[in-house]
């Protein structure tokens, strides 16, 4: 359970970095995302989830980490 909370905390830190470093660019990027069609957002979300699962699978299976 401790690792889960550490992971959630790290995700929050990583998600917050662009907003602190580039607030104007993030505002513009969020505006563009809000104008995208729903099916494109679903595809983007599916690709993001698939990439995350692939990274998790690779880290679990490899001896590099």
PDB file of N, CA, C and O in Angstrom:
ATOM      1  N   UNK A   1       0.812  -1.186   0.000  1.00  0.00           N
ATOM      2  CA  UNK A   1       0.000   0.000   0.000  1.00  0.00           C
ATOM      3  C   UNK A   1       0.865   1.263   0.000  1.00  0.00           C
ATOM      4  O   UNK A   1       0.513   2.279  -0.599  1.00  0.00           O
ATOM      5  N   UNK A   2       2.004   1.169   0.689  1.00  0.00           N
ATOM      6  CA  UNK A   2       2.915   2.312   0.741  1.00  0.00           C
ATOM      7  C   UNK A   2       3.412   2.664  -0.657  1.00  0.00           C
ATOM      8  O   UNK A   2       3.504   3.840  -1.007  1.00  0.00           O
ATOM      9  N   UNK A   3       3.730   1.648  -1.454  1.00  0.00           N
ATOM     10  CA  UNK A   3       4.222   1.885  -2.818  1.00  0.00           C
ATOM     11  C   UNK A   3       3.140   2.534  -3.667  1.00  0.00           C
ATOM     12  O   UNK A   3       3.437   3.406  -4.484  1.00  0.00           O
ATOM     13  N   UNK A   4       1.888   2.122  -3.485  1.00  0.00           N
ATOM     14  CA  UNK A   4       0.789   2.722  -4.235  1.00  0.00           C
ATOM     15  C   UNK A   4       0.684   4.215  -3.944  1.00  0.00           C
ATOM     16  O   UNK A   4       0.541   5.018  -4.866  1.00  0.00           O
ATOM     17  N   UNK A   5       0.753   4.588  -2.675  1.00  0.00           N
ATOM     18  CA  UNK A   5       0.669   6.008  -2.324  1.00  0.00           C
ATOM     19  C   UNK A   5       1.887   6.777  -2.833  1.00  0.00           C
ATOM     20  O   UNK A   5       1.752   7.921  -3.268  1.00  0.00           O
ATOM     21  N   UNK A   6       3.061   6.173  -2.786  1.00  0.00           N
ATOM     22  CA  UNK A   6       4.247   6.819  -3.350  1.00  0.00           C
ATOM     23  C   UNK A   6       4.096   7.027  -4.851  1.00  0.00           C
ATOM     24  O   UNK A   6       4.484   8.068  -5.382  1.00  0.00           O
ATOM     25  N   UNK A   7       3.539   6.046  -5.525  1.00  0.00           N
ATOM     26  CA  UNK A   7       3.317   6.149  -6.967  1.00  0.00           C
ATOM     27  C   UNK A   7       2.327   7.260  -7.299  1.00  0.00           C
ATOM     28  O   UNK A   7       2.551   8.038  -8.226  1.00  0.00           O
ATOM     29  N   UNK A   8       1.243   7.335  -6.549  1.00  0.00           N
ATOM     30  CA  UNK A   8       0.259   8.400  -6.779  1.00  0.00           C
ATOM     31  C   UNK A   8       0.902   9.770  -6.536  1.00  0.00           C
ATOM     32  O   UNK A   8       0.658  10.710  -7.292  1.00  0.00           O
ATOM     33  N   UNK A   9       1.704   9.885  -5.508  1.00  0.00           N
ATOM     34  CA  UNK A   9       2.401  11.137  -5.242  1.00  0.00           C
ATOM     35  C   UNK A   9       3.352  11.518  -6.361  1.00  0.00           C
ATOM     36  O   UNK A   9       3.415  12.685  -6.749  1.00  0.00           O
ATOM     37  N   UNK A  10       4.091  10.552  -6.882  1.00  0.00           N
ATOM     38  CA  UNK A  10       5.011  10.834  -7.987  1.00  0.00           C
ATOM     39  C   UNK A  10       4.260  11.260  -9.243  1.00  0.00           C
ATOM     40  O   UNK A  10       4.705  12.158  -9.957  1.00  0.00           O
ATOM     41  N   UNK A  11       3.136  10.627  -9.514  1.00  0.00           N
ATOM     42  CA  UNK A  11       2.326  11.018 -10.672  1.00  0.00           C
ATOM     43  C   UNK A  11       1.852  12.455 -10.513  1.00  0.00           C
ATOM     44  O   UNK A  11       1.869  13.226 -11.472  1.00  0.00           O
ATOM     45  N   UNK A  12       1.433  12.817  -9.310  1.00  0.00           N
ATOM     46  CA  UNK A  12       0.986  14.191  -9.071  1.00  0.00           C
ATOM     47  C   UNK A  12       2.125  15.192  -9.276  1.00  0.00           C
ATOM     48  O   UNK A  12       1.917  16.265  -9.842  1.00  0.00           O
ATOM     49  N   UNK A  13       3.317  14.843  -8.820  1.00  0.00           N
ATOM     50  CA  UNK A  13       4.478  15.722  -9.019  1.00  0.00           C
ATOM     51  C   UNK A  13       4.773  15.872 -10.510  1.00  0.00           C
ATOM     52  O   UNK A  13       4.954  16.986 -11.000  1.00  0.00           O
ATOM     53  N   UNK A  14       4.822  14.762 -11.222  1.00  0.00           N
ATOM     54  CA  UNK A  14       5.125  14.808 -12.656  1.00  0.00           C
ATOM     55  C   UNK A  14       4.043  15.537 -13.446  1.00  0.00           C
ATOM     56  O   UNK A  14       4.348  16.251 -14.402  1.00  0.00           O
ATOM     57  N   UNK A  15       2.793  15.363 -13.057  1.00  0.00           N
ATOM     58  CA  UNK A  15       1.693  16.063 -13.739  1.00  0.00           C
ATOM     59  C   UNK A  15       1.754  17.568 -13.486  1.00  0.00           C
ATOM     60  O   UNK A  15       1.338  18.347 -14.344  1.00  0.00           O
ATOM     61  N   UNK A  16       2.257  17.991 -12.342  1.00  0.00           N
ATOM     62  CA  UNK A  16       2.287  19.408 -12.000  1.00  0.00           C
ATOM     63  C   UNK A  16       3.448  20.181 -12.598  1.00  0.00           C
ATOM     64  O   UNK A  16       3.377  21.404 -12.714  1.00  0.00           O
ATOM     65  N   UNK A  17       4.511  19.496 -12.979  1.00  0.00           N
ATOM     66  CA  UNK A  17       5.707  20.180 -13.493  1.00  0.00           C
ATOM     67  C   UNK A  17       5.410  21.083 -14.690  1.00  0.00           C
ATOM     68  O   UNK A  17       5.838  22.237 -14.676  1.00  0.00           O
ATOM     69  N   UNK A  18       4.694  20.620 -15.733  1.00  0.00           N
ATOM     70  CA  UNK A  18       4.449  21.519 -16.875  1.00  0.00           C
ATOM     71  C   UNK A  18       3.650  22.769 -16.504  1.00  0.00           C
ATOM     72  O   UNK A  18       3.865  23.830 -17.090  1.00  0.00           O
ATOM     73  N   UNK A  19       2.735  22.661 -15.542  1.00  0.00           N
ATOM     74  CA  UNK A  19       1.937  23.821 -15.144  1.00  0.00           C
ATOM     75  C   UNK A  19       2.790  24.864 -14.423  1.00  0.00           C
ATOM     76  O   UNK A  19       2.535  26.063 -14.538  1.00  0.00           O
ATOM     77  N   UNK A  20       3.791  24.414 -13.688  1.00  0.00           N
ATOM     78  CA  UNK A  20       4.682  25.341 -12.991  1.00  0.00           C
ATOM     79  C   UNK A  20       5.698  25.941 -13.954  1.00  0.00           C
ATOM     80  O   UNK A  20       5.984  27.137 -13.896  1.00  0.00           O
ATOM     81  N   UNK A  21       6.242  25.113 -14.839  1.00  0.00           N
ATOM     82  CA  UNK A  21       7.303  25.566 -15.730  1.00  0.00           C
ATOM     83  C   UNK A  21       6.791  26.373 -16.926  1.00  0.00           C
ATOM     84  O   UNK A  21       7.440  27.331 -17.348  1.00  0.00           O
ATOM     85  N   UNK A  22       5.629  25.992 -17.476  1.00  0.00           N
ATOM     86  CA  UNK A  22       5.126  26.619 -18.698  1.00  0.00           C
ATOM     87  C   UNK A  22       3.617  26.880 -18.608  1.00  0.00           C
ATOM     88  O   UNK A  22       2.855  26.280 -19.367  1.00  0.00           O
ATOM     89  N   UNK A  23       3.167  27.753 -17.710  1.00  0.00           N
ATOM     90  CA  UNK A  23       1.718  27.931 -17.525  1.00  0.00           C
ATOM     91  C   UNK A  23       0.992  28.455 -18.770  1.00  0.00           C
ATOM     92  O   UNK A  23      -0.126  28.028 -19.056  1.00  0.00           O
ATOM     93  N   UNK A  24       1.618  29.372 -19.508  1.00  0.00           N
ATOM     94  CA  UNK A  24       0.961  29.919 -20.701  1.00  0.00           C
ATOM     95  C   UNK A  24       0.814  28.856 -21.783  1.00  0.00           C
ATOM     96  O   UNK A  24      -0.234  28.756 -22.421  1.00  0.00           O
ATOM     97  N   UNK A  25       1.850  28.072 -21.986  1.00  0.00           N
ATOM     98  CA  UNK A  25       1.787  27.005 -22.989  1.00  0.00           C
ATOM     99  C   UNK A  25       0.769  25.939 -22.600  1.00  0.00           C
ATOM    100  O   UNK A  25       0.072  25.404 -23.462  1.00  0.00           O
ATOM    101  N   UNK A  26       0.680  25.631 -21.318  1.00  0.00           N
ATOM    102  CA  UNK A  26      -0.288  24.635 -20.861  1.00  0.00           C
ATOM    103  C   UNK A  26      -1.709  25.133 -21.067  1.00  0.00           C
ATOM    104  O   UNK A  26      -2.589  24.352 -21.429  1.00  0.00           O
ATOM    105  N   UNK A  27      -1.947  26.409 -20.844  1.00  0.00           N
ATOM    106  CA  UNK A  27      -3.281  26.972 -21.063  1.00  0.00           C
ATOM    107  C   UNK A  27      -3.676  26.825 -22.529  1.00  0.00           C
ATOM    108  O   UNK A  27      -4.803  26.438 -22.837  1.00  0.00           O
ATOM    109  N   UNK A  28      -2.760  27.130 -23.421  1.00  0.00           N
ATOM    110  CA  UNK A  28      -3.026  26.992 -24.864  1.00  0.00           C
ATOM    111  C   UNK A  28      -3.243  25.528 -25.240  1.00  0.00           C
ATOM    112  O   UNK A  28      -4.143  25.212 -26.018  1.00  0.00           O
ATOM    113  N   UNK A  29      -2.428  24.644 -24.695  1.00  0.00           N
ATOM    114  CA  UNK A  29      -2.550  23.208 -24.982  1.00  0.00           C
ATOM    115  C   UNK A  29      -3.892  22.671 -24.486  1.00  0.00           C
ATOM    116  O   UNK A  29      -4.543  21.891 -25.180  1.00  0.00           O
ATOM    117  N   UNK A  30      -4.306  23.083 -23.293  1.00  0.00           N
ATOM    118  CA  UNK A  30      -5.597  22.657 -22.748  1.00  0.00           C
ATOM    119  C   UNK A  30      -6.757  23.195 -23.575  1.00  0.00           C
ATOM    120  O   UNK A  30      -7.774  22.518 -23.730  1.00  0.00           O
ATOM    121  N   UNK A  31      -6.613  24.401 -24.106  1.00  0.00           N
ATOM    122  CA  UNK A  31      -7.655  24.950 -24.973  1.00  0.00           C
ATOM    123  C   UNK A  31      -7.802  24.092 -26.223  1.00  0.00           C
ATOM    124  O   UNK A  31      -8.917  23.791 -26.650  1.00  0.00           O
ATOM    125  N   UNK A  32      -6.668  23.698 -26.812  1.00  0.00           N
ATOM    126  CA  UNK A  32      -6.705  22.859 -28.017  1.00  0.00           C
ATOM    127  C   UNK A  32      -7.334  21.496 -27.707  1.00  0.00           C
ATOM    128  O   UNK A  32      -8.107  20.970 -28.507  1.00  0.00           O
ATOM    129  N   UNK A  33      -7.001  20.933 -26.554  1.00  0.00           N
ATOM    130  CA  UNK A  33      -7.563  19.633 -26.182  1.00  0.00           C
ATOM    131  C   UNK A  33      -9.078  19.738 -25.986  1.00  0.00           C
ATOM    132  O   UNK A  33      -9.814  18.825 -26.362  1.00  0.00           O
ATOM    133  N   UNK A  34      -9.545  20.840 -25.402  1.00  0.00           N
ATOM    134  CA  UNK A  34     -10.977  20.988 -25.158  1.00  0.00           C
ATOM    135  C   UNK A  34     -11.763  21.102 -26.459  1.00  0.00           C
ATOM    136  O   UNK A  34     -12.973  20.875 -26.473  1.00  0.00           O
ATOM    137  N   UNK A  35     -11.090  21.451 -27.548  1.00  0.00           N
ATOM    138  CA  UNK A  35     -11.752  21.573 -28.839  1.00  0.00           C
ATOM    139  C   UNK A  35     -11.691  20.282 -29.665  1.00  0.00           C
ATOM    140  O   UNK A  35     -12.284  20.210 -30.742  1.00  0.00           O
ATOM    141  N   UNK A  36     -10.989  19.278 -29.175  1.00  0.00           N
ATOM    142  CA  UNK A  36     -10.877  18.019 -29.923  1.00  0.00           C
ATOM    143  C   UNK A  36     -12.179  17.233 -29.850  1.00  0.00           C
ATOM    144  O   UNK A  36     -12.950  17.368 -28.899  1.00  0.00           O
ATOM    145  N   UNK A  37     -12.415  16.408 -30.873  1.00  0.00           N
ATOM    146  CA  UNK A  37     -13.584  15.534 -30.879  1.00  0.00           C
ATOM    147  C   UNK A  37     -13.417  14.450 -29.818  1.00  0.00           C
ATOM    148  O   UNK A  37     -12.301  14.062 -29.472  1.00  0.00           O
ATOM    149  N   UNK A  38     -14.558  13.970 -29.306  1.00  0.00           N
ATOM    150  CA  UNK A  38     -14.547  12.972 -28.239  1.00  0.00           C
ATOM    151  C   UNK A  38     -13.854  11.692 -28.679  1.00  0.00           C
ATOM    152  O   UNK A  38     -13.126  11.088 -27.891  1.00  0.00           O
ATOM    153  N   UNK A  39     -14.064  11.262 -29.923  1.00  0.00           N
ATOM    154  CA  UNK A  39     -13.429  10.016 -30.360  1.00  0.00           C
ATOM    155  C   UNK A  39     -11.911  10.136 -30.434  1.00  0.00           C
ATOM    156  O   UNK A  39     -11.197   9.161 -30.201  1.00  0.00           O
ATOM    157  N   UNK A  40     -11.418  11.327 -30.757  1.00  0.00           N
ATOM    158  CA  UNK A  40      -9.966  11.525 -30.774  1.00  0.00           C
ATOM    159  C   UNK A  40      -9.400  11.490 -29.354  1.00  0.00           C
ATOM    160  O   UNK A  40      -8.314  10.957 -29.125  1.00  0.00           O
ATOM    161  N   UNK A  41     -10.140  12.060 -28.409  1.00  0.00           N
ATOM    162  CA  UNK A  41      -9.699  12.017 -27.015  1.00  0.00           C
ATOM    163  C   UNK A  41      -9.686  10.584 -26.488  1.00  0.00           C
ATOM    164  O   UNK A  41      -8.789  10.210 -25.731  1.00  0.00           O
ATOM    165  N   UNK A  42     -10.679   9.777 -26.884  1.00  0.00           N
ATOM    166  CA  UNK A  42     -10.708   8.377 -26.464  1.00  0.00           C
ATOM    167  C   UNK A  42      -9.508   7.624 -27.022  1.00  0.00           C
ATOM    168  O   UNK A  42      -8.877   6.839 -26.314  1.00  0.00           O
ATOM    169  N   UNK A  43      -9.196   7.862 -28.283  1.00  0.00           N
ATOM    170  CA  UNK A  43      -8.042   7.198 -28.896  1.00  0.00           C
ATOM    171  C   UNK A  43      -6.758   7.630 -28.200  1.00  0.00           C
ATOM    172  O   UNK A  43      -5.892   6.799 -27.928  1.00  0.00           O
ATOM    173  N   UNK A  44      -6.628   8.916 -27.912  1.00  0.00           N
ATOM    174  CA  UNK A  44      -5.446   9.418 -27.204  1.00  0.00           C
ATOM    175  C   UNK A  44      -5.333   8.804 -25.818  1.00  0.00           C
ATOM    176  O   UNK A  44      -4.243   8.422 -25.391  1.00  0.00           O
ATOM    177  N   UNK A  45      -6.462   8.707 -25.110  1.00  0.00           N
ATOM    178  CA  UNK A  45      -6.466   8.078 -23.792  1.00  0.00           C
ATOM    179  C   UNK A  45      -6.106   6.606 -23.860  1.00  0.00           C
ATOM    180  O   UNK A  45      -5.354   6.111 -23.021  1.00  0.00           O
ATOM    181  N   UNK A  46      -6.636   5.898 -24.856  1.00  0.00           N
ATOM    182  CA  UNK A  46      -6.320   4.478 -25.023  1.00  0.00           C
ATOM    183  C   UNK A  46      -4.839   4.275 -25.333  1.00  0.00           C
ATOM    184  O   UNK A  46      -4.212   3.358 -24.803  1.00  0.00           O
ATOM    185  N   UNK A  47      -4.284   5.122 -26.181  1.00  0.00           N
ATOM    186  CA  UNK A  47      -2.852   5.020 -26.490  1.00  0.00           C
ATOM    187  C   UNK A  47      -2.007   5.317 -25.257  1.00  0.00           C
ATOM    188  O   UNK A  47      -0.997   4.655 -25.020  1.00  0.00           O
ATOM    189  N   UNK A  48      -2.416   6.306 -24.477  1.00  0.00           N
ATOM    190  CA  UNK A  48      -1.686   6.646 -23.254  1.00  0.00           C
ATOM    191  C   UNK A  48      -1.738   5.493 -22.249  1.00  0.00           C
ATOM    192  O   UNK A  48      -0.719   5.138 -21.657  1.00  0.00           O
ATOM    193  N   UNK A  49      -2.923   4.913 -22.059  1.00  0.00           N
ATOM    194  CA  UNK A  49      -3.057   3.777 -21.142  1.00  0.00           C
ATOM    195  C   UNK A  49      -2.237   2.589 -21.625  1.00  0.00           C
ATOM    196  O   UNK A  49      -1.581   1.920 -20.827  1.00  0.00           O
ATOM    197  N   UNK A  50      -2.271   2.327 -22.917  1.00  0.00           N
ATOM    198  CA  UNK A  50      -1.515   1.204 -23.469  1.00  0.00           C
ATOM    199  C   UNK A  50      -0.014   1.410 -23.278  1.00  0.00           C
ATOM    200  O   UNK A  50       0.712   0.478 -22.931  1.00  0.00           O
ATOM    201  N   UNK A  51       0.438   2.633 -23.507  1.00  0.00           N
ATOM    202  CA  UNK A  51       1.845   2.934 -23.293  1.00  0.00           C
ATOM    203  C   UNK A  51       2.252   2.760 -21.840  1.00  0.00           C
ATOM    204  O   UNK A  51       3.324   2.228 -21.553  1.00  0.00           O
ATOM    205  N   UNK A  52       1.405   3.203 -20.925  1.00  0.00           N
ATOM    206  CA  UNK A  52       1.691   3.033 -19.507  1.00  0.00           C
ATOM    207  C   UNK A  52       1.736   1.571 -19.095  1.00  0.00           C
ATOM    208  O   UNK A  52       2.610   1.159 -18.333  1.00  0.00           O
ATOM    209  N   UNK A  53       0.785   0.787 -19.606  1.00  0.00           N
ATOM    210  CA  UNK A  53       0.795  -0.651 -19.316  1.00  0.00           C
ATOM    211  C   UNK A  53       2.040  -1.325 -19.884  1.00  0.00           C
ATOM    212  O   UNK A  53       2.618  -2.211 -19.253  1.00  0.00           O
ATOM    213  N   UNK A  54       2.444  -0.905 -21.067  1.00  0.00           N
ATOM    214  CA  UNK A  54       3.650  -1.467 -21.689  1.00  0.00           C
ATOM    215  C   UNK A  54       4.885  -1.144 -20.851  1.00  0.00           C
ATOM    216  O   UNK A  54       5.740  -2.007 -20.656  1.00  0.00           O
ATOM    217  N   UNK A  55       4.986   0.067 -20.363  1.00  0.00           N
ATOM    218  CA  UNK A  55       6.109   0.445 -19.506  1.00  0.00           C
ATOM    219  C   UNK A  55       6.104  -0.379 -18.225  1.00  0.00           C
ATOM    220  O   UNK A  55       7.146  -0.883 -17.806  1.00  0.00           O
ATOM    221  N   UNK A  56       4.924  -0.521 -17.597  1.00  0.00           N
ATOM    222  CA  UNK A  56       4.830  -1.324 -16.371  1.00  0.00           C
ATOM    223  C   UNK A  56       5.220  -2.771 -16.631  1.00  0.00           C
ATOM    224  O   UNK A  56       5.945  -3.372 -15.838  1.00  0.00           O
ATOM    225  N   UNK A  57       4.745  -3.329 -17.727  1.00  0.00           N
ATOM    226  CA  UNK A  57       5.071  -4.712 -18.075  1.00  0.00           C
ATOM    227  C   UNK A  57       6.574  -4.871 -18.297  1.00  0.00           C
ATOM    228  O   UNK A  57       7.177  -5.832 -17.818  1.00  0.00           O
ATOM    229  N   UNK A  58       7.181  -3.923 -19.025  1.00  0.00           N
ATOM    230  CA  UNK A  58       8.607  -4.012 -19.303  1.00  0.00           C
ATOM    231  C   UNK A  58       9.429  -3.923 -18.021  1.00  0.00           C
ATOM    232  O   UNK A  58      10.390  -4.672 -17.843  1.00  0.00           O
ATOM    233  N   UNK A  59       9.055  -3.015 -17.137  1.00  0.00           N
ATOM    234  CA  UNK A  59       9.803  -2.866 -15.882  1.00  0.00           C
ATOM    235  C   UNK A  59       9.679  -4.124 -15.040  1.00  0.00           C
ATOM    236  O   UNK A  59      10.655  -4.551 -14.422  1.00  0.00           O
ATOM    237  N   UNK A  60       8.500  -4.723 -15.005  1.00  0.00           N
ATOM    238  CA  UNK A  60       8.307  -5.951 -14.222  1.00  0.00           C
ATOM    239  C   UNK A  60       9.085  -7.122 -14.804  1.00  0.00           C
ATOM    240  O   UNK A  60       9.617  -7.934 -14.047  1.00  0.00           O
ATOM    241  N   UNK A  61       9.165  -7.231 -16.102  1.00  0.00           N
ATOM    242  CA  UNK A  61       9.786  -8.390 -16.759  1.00  0.00           C
ATOM    243  C   UNK A  61      11.292  -8.261 -16.952  1.00  0.00           C
ATOM    244  O   UNK A  61      11.991  -9.267 -17.067  1.00  0.00           O
ATOM    245  N   UNK A  62      11.784  -7.055 -16.988  1.00  0.00           N
ATOM    246  CA  UNK A  62      13.202  -6.894 -17.276  1.00  0.00           C
ATOM    247  C   UNK A  62      14.020  -6.908 -15.990  1.00  0.00           C
ATOM    248  O   UNK A  62      13.494  -6.690 -14.899  1.00  0.00           O
ATOM    249  N   UNK A  63      15.286  -7.162 -16.136  1.00  0.00           N
ATOM    250  CA  UNK A  63      16.188  -7.150 -14.990  1.00  0.00           C
ATOM    251  C   UNK A  63      16.973  -5.848 -14.910  1.00  0.00           C
ATOM    252  O   UNK A  63      17.900  -5.727 -14.109  1.00  0.00           O
ATOM    253  N   UNK A  64      16.605  -4.873 -15.740  1.00  0.00           N
ATOM    254  CA  UNK A  64      17.352  -3.613 -15.787  1.00  0.00           C
ATOM    255  C   UNK A  64      17.050  -2.720 -14.599  1.00  0.00           C
ATOM    256  O   UNK A  64      17.884  -1.902 -14.212  1.00  0.00           O
ATOM    257  N   UNK A  65      15.858  -2.868 -14.009  1.00  0.00           N
ATOM    258  CA  UNK A  65      15.443  -1.921 -12.958  1.00  0.00           C
ATOM    259  C   UNK A  65      15.378  -2.616 -11.644  1.00  0.00           C
ATOM    260  O   UNK A  65      15.049  -1.996 -10.633  1.00  0.00           O
TER     261      UNK A  65
END
